[in-house]
Amino acid sequence: MPVAIFSVACIACREESEATDNERLPVEVWALKHTGLNPMHRQYQQKGFGTPAGRRER
Ligand SMILES: [Zn+2]
C-alpha cells in the first residue's frame, strides 16, 4: 500500500512543516500555529509525496 506523506511549506518564508504519514491533521495544526505566530503568513503550498499531484487513485 502506498504511503502518502503530507507536508506544507509557507509561501511567505518558506518554512516547512514536518512531514507526516497519512495524516493531515498535524500539518494543519502546524499551519494554524504558524499563521498565529505570523499573521501575514497565510498561504501554504501543499506538498504530497507518494501521490502524484492532481491524481488521487485508490
Ligand atoms: Zn511563514
N, CA, C, O and the ligand as a Tripos MOL2 file, in Angstrom:
@<TRIPOS>MOLECULE
protein
  233   231    59     0     0
PROTEIN
NO_CHARGES

@<TRIPOS>ATOM
      1 N           0.8410   -1.2070    0.0000 N.3       1 MET1
      2 CA          0.0000    0.0000    0.0000 C.3       1 MET1
      3 C           0.8670    1.2450    0.0000 C.2       1 MET1
      4 O           1.7410    1.3940    0.8540 O.2       1 MET1
      5 N           0.6340    2.1350   -0.9470 N.am      2 PRO2
      6 CA          1.4570    3.3510   -0.9620 C.3       2 PRO2
      7 C           1.1670    4.2210    0.2560 C.2       2 PRO2
      8 O           0.0300    4.3270    0.7160 O.2       2 PRO2
      9 N           2.2070    4.8230    0.7510 N.am      3 VAL3
     10 CA          2.0550    5.7030    1.8990 C.3       3 VAL3
     11 C           2.1270    7.1420    1.4170 C.2       3 VAL3
     12 O           3.0930    7.5430    0.7680 O.2       3 VAL3
     13 N           1.1120    7.9030    1.7350 N.am      4 ALA4
     14 CA          1.1130    9.3210    1.3760 C.3       4 ALA4
     15 C           1.7330   10.1100    2.5200 C.2       4 ALA4
     16 O           1.3750    9.9350    3.6840 O.2       4 ALA4
     17 N           2.6510   10.9660    2.1720 N.am      5 ILE5
     18 CA          3.2750   11.8060    3.1770 C.3       5 ILE5
     19 C           2.8620   13.2390    2.9140 C.2       5 ILE5
     20 O           3.0450   13.7620    1.8140 O.2       5 ILE5
     21 N           2.3050   13.8650    3.9290 N.am      6 PHE6
     22 CA          1.8160   15.2230    3.7760 C.3       6 PHE6
     23 C           2.7580   16.2030    4.4410 C.2       6 PHE6
     24 O           3.3170   15.9290    5.5040 O.2       6 PHE6
     25 N           2.9250   17.3390    3.8060 N.am      7 SER7
     26 CA          3.5660   18.4690    4.4810 C.3       7 SER7
     27 C           3.1760   19.7200    3.7080 C.2       7 SER7
     28 O           2.7120   19.6440    2.5710 O.2       7 SER7
     29 N           3.3680   20.8610    4.3350 N.am      8 VAL8
     30 CA          3.1110   22.1240    3.6510 C.3       8 VAL8
     31 C           4.3110   23.0310    3.8570 C.2       8 VAL8
     32 O           5.0670   22.8850    4.8170 O.2       8 VAL8
     33 N           4.4670   23.9730    2.9320 N.am      9 ALA9
     34 CA          5.5180   24.9690    3.0560 C.3       9 ALA9
     35 C           4.8690   26.3430    3.0250 C.2       9 ALA9
     36 O           3.9970   26.6130    2.1990 O.2       9 ALA9
     37 N           5.3070   27.2120    3.9390 N.am     10 CYS10
     38 CA          4.8070   28.5860    3.9540 C.3      10 CYS10
     39 C           5.3770   29.3230    2.7490 C.2      10 CYS10
     40 O           6.5870   29.3220    2.5220 O.2      10 CYS10
     41 N           4.4960   29.9490    1.9840 N.am     11 ILE11
     42 CA          4.9610   30.6590    0.7910 C.3      11 ILE11
     43 C           5.7210   31.9170    1.1780 C.2      11 ILE11
     44 O           6.6560   32.3200    0.4860 O.2      11 ILE11
     45 N           5.3190   32.5440    2.2920 N.am     12 ALA12
     46 CA          5.9320   33.8160    2.6850 C.3      12 ALA12
     47 C           7.3800   33.6380    3.1360 C.2      12 ALA12
     48 O           8.2470   34.4170    2.7400 O.2      12 ALA12
     49 N           7.6520   32.6310    3.9540 N.am     13 CYS13
     50 CA          9.0030   32.4930    4.5000 C.3      13 CYS13
     51 C           9.6480   31.1450    4.1820 C.2      13 CYS13
     52 O          10.7830   30.8800    4.5780 O.2      13 CYS13
     53 N           8.9200   30.3120    3.4740 N.am     14 ARG14
     54 CA          9.4560   29.0350    3.0080 C.3      14 ARG14
     55 C           9.7310   28.0410    4.1230 C.2      14 ARG14
     56 O          10.4010   27.0290    3.9150 O.2      14 ARG14
     57 N           9.2170   28.3300    5.2870 N.am     15 GLU15
     58 CA          9.3580   27.3320    6.3420 C.3      15 GLU15
     59 C           8.4780   26.1400    6.0090 C.2      15 GLU15
     60 O           7.3910   26.2880    5.4500 O.2      15 GLU15
     61 N           8.9550   24.9770    6.3540 N.am     16 GLU16
     62 CA          8.1920   23.7780    6.0360 C.3      16 GLU16
     63 C           7.7580   23.0580    7.3050 C.2      16 GLU16
     64 O           8.4630   23.0350    8.3140 O.2      16 GLU16
     65 N           6.5880   22.4830    7.2130 N.am     17 SER17
     66 CA          6.1220   21.6850    8.3420 C.3      17 SER17
     67 C           6.8410   20.3490    8.3380 C.2      17 SER17
     68 O           7.5140   19.9910    7.3720 O.2      17 SER17
     69 N           6.6920   19.6350    9.4040 N.am     18 GLU18
     70 CA          7.1850   18.2710    9.4100 C.3      18 GLU18
     71 C           6.3110   17.4390    8.4930 C.2      18 GLU18
     72 O           5.1310   17.7320    8.3020 O.2      18 GLU18
     73 N           6.8920   16.4200    7.9380 N.am     19 ALA19
     74 CA          6.1180   15.5170    7.1020 C.3      19 ALA19
     75 C           5.4680   14.4640    7.9800 C.2      19 ALA19
     76 O           6.0720   13.9600    8.9280 O.2      19 ALA19
     77 N           4.2360   14.1430    7.6500 N.am     20 THR20
     78 CA          3.5410   13.1220    8.4190 C.3      20 THR20
     79 C           3.0380   12.0390    7.4830 C.2      20 THR20
     80 O           2.7560   12.3010    6.3130 O.2      20 THR20
     81 N           2.9280   10.8550    7.9860 N.am     21 ASP21
     82 CA          2.4520    9.7330    7.1900 C.3      21 ASP21
     83 C           0.9410    9.6270    7.2800 C.2      21 ASP21
     84 O           0.3750    9.4110    8.3520 O.2      21 ASP21
     85 N           0.3010    9.7840    6.1300 N.am     22 ASN22
     86 CA         -1.1410    9.5450    6.0530 C.3      22 ASN22
     87 C          -1.9710   10.3630    7.0290 C.2      22 ASN22
     88 O          -3.1160   10.0160    7.3160 O.2      22 ASN22
     89 N          -1.4050   11.4370    7.5350 N.am     23 GLU23
     90 CA         -2.1600   12.2410    8.4880 C.3      23 GLU23
     91 C          -2.0390   13.7000    8.1280 C.2      23 GLU23
     92 O          -0.9350   14.2420    8.0640 O.2      23 GLU23
     93 N          -3.1530   14.3310    7.8960 N.am     24 ARG24
     94 CA         -3.1230   15.7440    7.5480 C.3      24 ARG24
     95 C          -3.1780   16.6190    8.7890 C.2      24 ARG24
     96 O          -2.6930   17.7510    8.7790 O.2      24 ARG24
     97 N          -3.7620   16.1020    9.8470 N.am     25 LEU25
     98 CA         -4.0660   16.9510   10.9930 C.3      25 LEU25
     99 C          -2.8350   17.6480   11.5750 C.2      25 LEU25
    100 O          -2.8850   18.8580   11.7930 O.2      25 LEU25
    101 N          -1.7300   16.9370   11.8380 N.am     26 PRO26
    102 CA         -0.5640   17.6390   12.3990 C.3      26 PRO26
    103 C          -0.0610   18.7490   11.4940 C.2      26 PRO26
    104 O           0.4400   19.7690   11.9680 O.2      26 PRO26
    105 N          -0.1940   18.5480   10.1950 N.am     27 VAL27
    106 CA          0.2460   19.5700    9.2470 C.3      27 VAL27
    107 C          -0.6760   20.7850    9.3160 C.2      27 VAL27
    108 O          -0.2180   21.9270    9.2640 O.2      27 VAL27
    109 N          -1.9670   20.5300    9.4330 N.am     28 GLU28
    110 CA         -2.9110   21.6450    9.5220 C.3      28 GLU28
    111 C          -2.7260   22.4090   10.8260 C.2      28 GLU28
    112 O          -2.8280   23.6360   10.8560 O.2      28 GLU28
    113 N          -2.4560   21.6860   11.8890 N.am     29 VAL29
    114 CA         -2.2000   22.3470   13.1740 C.3      29 VAL29
    115 C          -0.9440   23.2050   13.0780 C.2      29 VAL29
    116 O          -0.9070   24.3250   13.5890 O.2      29 VAL29
    117 N           0.0780   22.6750   12.4230 N.am     30 TRP30
    118 CA          1.3090   23.4430   12.2360 C.3      30 TRP30
    119 C           1.0090   24.7430   11.4860 C.2      30 TRP30
    120 O           1.4910   25.8120   11.8610 O.2      30 TRP30
    121 N           0.2110   24.6380   10.4250 N.am     31 ALA31
    122 CA         -0.0990   25.8220    9.6100 C.3      31 ALA31
    123 C          -0.8900   26.8470   10.4260 C.2      31 ALA31
    124 O          -0.6510   28.0510   10.3300 O.2      31 ALA31
    125 N          -1.8320   26.3530   11.2270 N.am     32 LEU32
    126 CA         -2.6170   27.2700   12.0630 C.3      32 LEU32
    127 C          -1.7250   27.9940   13.0610 C.2      32 LEU32
    128 O          -1.8550   29.2010   13.2640 O.2      32 LEU32
    129 N          -0.8220   27.2500   13.6770 N.am     33 LYS33
    130 CA          0.0890   27.8640   14.6370 C.3      33 LYS33
    131 C           1.0120   28.8600   13.9430 C.2      33 LYS33
    132 O           1.3020   29.9310   14.4760 O.2      33 LYS33
    133 N           1.4640   28.4980   12.7620 N.am     34 HIS34
    134 CA          2.3810   29.3700   12.0350 C.3      34 HIS34
    135 C           1.6770   30.6740   11.6680 C.2      34 HIS34
    136 O           2.2700   31.7480   11.7760 O.2      34 HIS34
    137 N           0.4240   30.5910   11.2390 N.am     35 THR35
    138 CA         -0.3340   31.8020   10.9420 C.3      35 THR35
    139 C          -0.5930   32.6000   12.2140 C.2      35 THR35
    140 O          -0.6140   33.8300   12.1910 O.2      35 THR35
    141 N          -0.7920   31.8890   13.3260 N.am     36 GLY36
    142 CA         -0.9840   32.5740   14.6060 C.3      36 GLY36
    143 C           0.2470   33.3760   15.0100 C.2      36 GLY36
    144 O           0.1370   34.4820   15.5390 O.2      36 GLY36
    145 N           1.4200   32.8040   14.7540 N.am     37 LEU37
    146 CA          2.6690   33.4840   15.0990 C.3      37 LEU37
    147 C           3.0230   34.5610   14.0850 C.2      37 LEU37
    148 O           3.6320   35.5760   14.4230 O.2      37 LEU37
    149 N           2.6330   34.3260   12.8430 N.am     38 ASN38
    150 CA          2.9690   35.2430   11.7470 C.3      38 ASN38
    151 C           1.7010   35.5670   10.9760 C.2      38 ASN38
    152 O           1.4180   34.9300    9.9600 O.2      38 ASN38
    153 N           0.9380   36.5390   11.4370 N.am     39 PRO39
    154 CA         -0.3850   36.7780   10.8440 C.3      39 PRO39
    155 C          -0.3510   37.0740    9.3470 C.2      39 PRO39
    156 O          -1.3600   36.9160    8.6600 O.2      39 PRO39
    157 N           0.7990   37.5010    8.8410 N.am     40 MET40
    158 CA          0.8700   37.7780    7.4080 C.3      40 MET40
    159 C           1.1190   36.5120    6.5870 C.2      40 MET40
    160 O           1.0360   36.5250    5.3590 O.2      40 MET40
    161 N           1.4180   35.4490    7.2730 N.am     41 HIS41
    162 CA          1.7370   34.2180    6.5510 C.3      41 HIS41
    163 C           0.4910   33.3410    6.4890 C.2      41 HIS41
    164 O           0.1720   32.6040    7.4230 O.2      41 HIS41
    165 N          -0.1820   33.4440    5.3830 N.am     42 ARG42
    166 CA         -1.4730   32.7460    5.2940 C.3      42 ARG42
    167 C          -1.5410   31.7760    4.1380 C.2      42 ARG42
    168 O          -2.5200   31.0410    4.0040 O.2      42 ARG42
    169 N          -0.5380   31.7600    3.3150 N.am     43 GLN43
    170 CA         -0.6220   30.8760    2.1540 C.3      43 GLN43
    171 C           0.4060   29.7720    2.2540 C.2      43 GLN43
    172 O           1.5800   30.0100    2.5370 O.2      43 GLN43
    173 N          -0.0470   28.5890    2.0240 N.am     44 TYR44
    174 CA          0.8250   27.4310    2.1270 C.3      44 TYR44
    175 C           0.7600   26.6270    0.8530 C.2      44 TYR44
    176 O          -0.2800   26.4910    0.2080 O.2      44 TYR44
    177 N           1.9080   26.1070    0.5260 N.am     45 GLN45
    178 CA          1.9660   25.2270   -0.6190 C.3      45 GLN45
    179 C           1.9040   23.7990   -0.1080 C.2      45 GLN45
    180 O           2.7110   23.3820    0.7230 O.2      45 GLN45
    181 N           0.9470   23.0710   -0.6110 N.am     46 GLN46
    182 CA          0.8260   21.6890   -0.1660 C.3      46 GLN46
    183 C           1.8410   20.8240   -0.8730 C.2      46 GLN46
    184 O           2.0840   20.9560   -2.0720 O.2      46 GLN46
    185 N           2.4190   19.9470   -0.1040 N.am     47 LYS47
    186 CA          3.3580   19.0170   -0.7030 C.3      47 LYS47
    187 C           2.8850   17.6220   -0.3780 C.2      47 LYS47
    188 O           2.6480   17.2860    0.7820 O.2      47 LYS47
    189 N           2.7550   16.8380   -1.3770 N.am     48 GLY48
    190 CA          2.4020   15.4460   -1.1350 C.3      48 GLY48
    191 C           3.4460   14.5650   -1.7820 C.2      48 GLY48
    192 O           3.7930   14.7550   -2.9480 O.2      48 GLY48
    193 N           3.9400   13.6200   -1.0430 N.am     49 PHE49
    194 CA          4.8940   12.6770   -1.5990 C.3      49 PHE49
    195 C           4.2300   11.3140   -1.6510 C.2      49 PHE49
    196 O           3.5080   10.9330   -0.7290 O.2      49 PHE49
    197 N           4.4620   10.6090   -2.6840 N.am     50 GLY50
    198 CA          3.8760    9.2790   -2.7690 C.3      50 GLY50
    199 C           2.5990    9.2750   -3.5760 C.2      50 GLY50
    200 O           2.1770    8.2210   -4.0530 O.2      50 GLY50
    201 N           1.9680   10.4370   -3.7440 N.am     51 THR51
    202 CA          0.7980   10.5280   -4.6010 C.3      51 THR51
    203 C           1.0320   11.6670   -5.5710 C.2      51 THR51
    204 O           1.1730   12.8140   -5.1480 O.2      51 THR51
    205 N           1.0770   11.3790   -6.8550 N.am     52 PRO52
    206 CA          1.3230   12.4350   -7.8390 C.3      52 PRO52
    207 C           0.2870   13.5320   -7.7250 C.2      52 PRO52
    208 O          -0.8960   13.2550   -7.5250 O.2      52 PRO52
    209 N           0.7170   14.7700   -7.8510 N.am     53 ALA53
    210 CA         -0.1850   15.8990   -7.7120 C.3      53 ALA53
    211 C          -1.3040   15.8150   -8.7360 C.2      53 ALA53
    212 O          -1.0650   15.5220   -9.9080 O.2      53 ALA53
    213 N          -2.5090   16.0700   -8.2940 N.am     54 GLY54
    214 CA         -3.6390   16.0810   -9.2130 C.3      54 GLY54
    215 C          -4.2110   14.7160   -9.4820 C.2      54 GLY54
    216 O          -5.2270   14.5940  -10.1660 O.2      54 GLY54
    217 N          -3.5860   13.6930   -8.9620 N.am     55 ARG55
    218 CA         -4.1230   12.3530   -9.1810 C.3      55 ARG55
    219 C          -4.3720   11.6860   -7.8480 C.2      55 ARG55
    220 O          -3.4650   11.5560   -7.0250 O.2      55 ARG55
    221 N          -5.5710   11.2760   -7.6440 N.am     56 ARG56
    222 CA         -5.8860   10.5590   -6.4100 C.3      56 ARG56
    223 C          -6.5070    9.2270   -6.7730 C.2      56 ARG56
    224 O          -7.6910    9.1470   -7.0970 O.2      56 ARG56
    225 N          -5.7140    8.2060   -6.7160 N.am     57 GLU57
    226 CA         -6.2380    6.8840   -7.0370 C.3      57 GLU57
    227 C          -6.2400    6.0300   -5.7990 C.2      57 GLU57
    228 O          -5.3810    6.1550   -4.9260 O.2      57 GLU57
    229 N          -7.2060    5.1770   -5.7430 N.am     58 ARG58
    230 CA         -7.2590    4.2690   -4.5950 C.3      58 ARG58
    231 C          -7.2780    2.8400   -5.0660 C.2      58 ARG58
    232 O          -7.3220    1.9210   -4.2490 O.2      58 ARG58
    233 ZN          5.8650   31.7580    7.2330 Zn       59 ZN59
@<TRIPOS>BOND
     1     1     2 1
     2     2     3 1
     3     3     4 2
     4     3     5 am
     5     5     6 1
     6     6     7 1
     7     7     8 2
     8     7     9 am
     9     9    10 1
    10    10    11 1
    11    11    12 2
    12    11    13 am
    13    13    14 1
    14    14    15 1
    15    15    16 2
    16    15    17 am
    17    17    18 1
    18    18    19 1
    19    19    20 2
    20    19    21 am
    21    21    22 1
    22    22    23 1
    23    23    24 2
    24    23    25 am
    25    25    26 1
    26    26    27 1
    27    27    28 2
    28    27    29 am
    29    29    30 1
    30    30    31 1
    31    31    32 2
    32    31    33 am
    33    33    34 1
    34    34    35 1
    35    35    36 2
    36    35    37 am
    37    37    38 1
    38    38    39 1
    39    39    40 2
    40    39    41 am
    41    41    42 1
    42    42    43 1
    43    43    44 2
    44    43    45 am
    45    45    46 1
    46    46    47 1
    47    47    48 2
    48    47    49 am
    49    49    50 1
    50    50    51 1
    51    51    52 2
    52    51    53 am
    53    53    54 1
    54    54    55 1
    55    55    56 2
    56    55    57 am
    57    57    58 1
    58    58    59 1
    59    59    60 2
    60    59    61 am
    61    61    62 1
    62    62    63 1
    63    63    64 2
    64    63    65 am
    65    65    66 1
    66    66    67 1
    67    67    68 2
    68    67    69 am
    69    69    70 1
    70    70    71 1
    71    71    72 2
    72    71    73 am
    73    73    74 1
    74    74    75 1
    75    75    76 2
    76    75    77 am
    77    77    78 1
    78    78    79 1
    79    79    80 2
    80    79    81 am
    81    81    82 1
    82    82    83 1
    83    83    84 2
    84    83    85 am
    85    85    86 1
    86    86    87 1
    87    87    88 2
    88    87    89 am
    89    89    90 1
    90    90    91 1
    91    91    92 2
    92    91    93 am
    93    93    94 1
    94    94    95 1
    95    95    96 2
    96    95    97 am
    97    97    98 1
    98    98    99 1
    99    99   100 2
   100    99   101 am
   101   101   102 1
   102   102   103 1
   103   103   104 2
   104   103   105 am
   105   105   106 1
   106   106   107 1
   107   107   108 2
   108   107   109 am
   109   109   110 1
   110   110   111 1
   111   111   112 2
   112   111   113 am
   113   113   114 1
   114   114   115 1
   115   115   116 2
   116   115   117 am
   117   117   118 1
   118   118   119 1
   119   119   120 2
   120   119   121 am
   121   121   122 1
   122   122   123 1
   123   123   124 2
   124   123   125 am
   125   125   126 1
   126   126   127 1
   127   127   128 2
   128   127   129 am
   129   129   130 1
   130   130   131 1
   131   131   132 2
   132   131   133 am
   133   133   134 1
   134   134   135 1
   135   135   136 2
   136   135   137 am
   137   137   138 1
   138   138   139 1
   139   139   140 2
   140   139   141 am
   141   141   142 1
   142   142   143 1
   143   143   144 2
   144   143   145 am
   145   145   146 1
   146   146   147 1
   147   147   148 2
   148   147   149 am
   149   149   150 1
   150   150   151 1
   151   151   152 2
   152   151   153 am
   153   153   154 1
   154   154   155 1
   155   155   156 2
   156   155   157 am
   157   157   158 1
   158   158   159 1
   159   159   160 2
   160   159   161 am
   161   161   162 1
   162   162   163 1
   163   163   164 2
   164   163   165 am
   165   165   166 1
   166   166   167 1
   167   167   168 2
   168   167   169 am
   169   169   170 1
   170   170   171 1
   171   171   172 2
   172   171   173 am
   173   173   174 1
   174   174   175 1
   175   175   176 2
   176   175   177 am
   177   177   178 1
   178   178   179 1
   179   179   180 2
   180   179   181 am
   181   181   182 1
   182   182   183 1
   183   183   184 2
   184   183   185 am
   185   185   186 1
   186   186   187 1
   187   187   188 2
   188   187   189 am
   189   189   190 1
   190   190   191 1
   191   191   192 2
   192   191   193 am
   193   193   194 1
   194   194   195 1
   195   195   196 2
   196   195   197 am
   197   197   198 1
   198   198   199 1
   199   199   200 2
   200   199   201 am
   201   201   202 1
   202   202   203 1
   203   203   204 2
   204   203   205 am
   205   205   206 1
   206   206   207 1
   207   207   208 2
   208   207   209 am
   209   209   210 1
   210   210   211 1
   211   211   212 2
   212   211   213 am
   213   213   214 1
   214   214   215 1
   215   215   216 2
   216   215   217 am
   217   217   218 1
   218   218   219 1
   219   219   220 2
   220   219   221 am
   221   221   222 1
   222   222   223 1
   223   223   224 2
   224   223   225 am
   225   225   226 1
   226   226   227 1
   227   227   228 2
   228   227   229 am
   229   229   230 1
   230   230   231 1
   231   231   232 2
@<TRIPOS>SUBSTRUCTURE
     1 MET1         2 RESIDUE 1 A MET
     2 PRO2         6 RESIDUE 1 A PRO
     3 VAL3        10 RESIDUE 1 A VAL
     4 ALA4        14 RESIDUE 1 A ALA
     5 ILE5        18 RESIDUE 1 A ILE
     6 PHE6        22 RESIDUE 1 A PHE
     7 SER7        26 RESIDUE 1 A SER
     8 VAL8        30 RESIDUE 1 A VAL
     9 ALA9        34 RESIDUE 1 A ALA
    10 CYS10       38 RESIDUE 1 A CYS
    11 ILE11       42 RESIDUE 1 A ILE
    12 ALA12       46 RESIDUE 1 A ALA
    13 CYS13       50 RESIDUE 1 A CYS
    14 ARG14       54 RESIDUE 1 A ARG
    15 GLU15       58 RESIDUE 1 A GLU
    16 GLU16       62 RESIDUE 1 A GLU
    17 SER17       66 RESIDUE 1 A SER
    18 GLU18       70 RESIDUE 1 A GLU
    19 ALA19       74 RESIDUE 1 A ALA
    20 THR20       78 RESIDUE 1 A THR
    21 ASP21       82 RESIDUE 1 A ASP
    22 ASN22       86 RESIDUE 1 A ASN
    23 GLU23       90 RESIDUE 1 A GLU
    24 ARG24       94 RESIDUE 1 A ARG
    25 LEU25       98 RESIDUE 1 A LEU
    26 PRO26      102 RESIDUE 1 A PRO
    27 VAL27      106 RESIDUE 1 A VAL
    28 GLU28      110 RESIDUE 1 A GLU
    29 VAL29      114 RESIDUE 1 A VAL
    30 TRP30      118 RESIDUE 1 A TRP
    31 ALA31      122 RESIDUE 1 A ALA
    32 LEU32      126 RESIDUE 1 A LEU
    33 LYS33      130 RESIDUE 1 A LYS
    34 HIS34      134 RESIDUE 1 A HIS
    35 THR35      138 RESIDUE 1 A THR
    36 GLY36      142 RESIDUE 1 A GLY
    37 LEU37      146 RESIDUE 1 A LEU
    38 ASN38      150 RESIDUE 1 A ASN
    39 PRO39      154 RESIDUE 1 A PRO
    40 MET40      158 RESIDUE 1 A MET
    41 HIS41      162 RESIDUE 1 A HIS
    42 ARG42      166 RESIDUE 1 A ARG
    43 GLN43      170 RESIDUE 1 A GLN
    44 TYR44      174 RESIDUE 1 A TYR
    45 GLN45      178 RESIDUE 1 A GLN
    46 GLN46      182 RESIDUE 1 A GLN
    47 LYS47      186 RESIDUE 1 A LYS
    48 GLY48      190 RESIDUE 1 A GLY
    49 PHE49      194 RESIDUE 1 A PHE
    50 GLY50      198 RESIDUE 1 A GLY
    51 THR51      202 RESIDUE 1 A THR
    52 PRO52      206 RESIDUE 1 A PRO
    53 ALA53      210 RESIDUE 1 A ALA
    54 GLY54      214 RESIDUE 1 A GLY
    55 ARG55      218 RESIDUE 1 A ARG
    56 ARG56      222 RESIDUE 1 A ARG
    57 GLU57      226 RESIDUE 1 A GLU
    58 ARG58      230 RESIDUE 1 A ARG
    59 ZN59       233 GROUP 0 **** ****
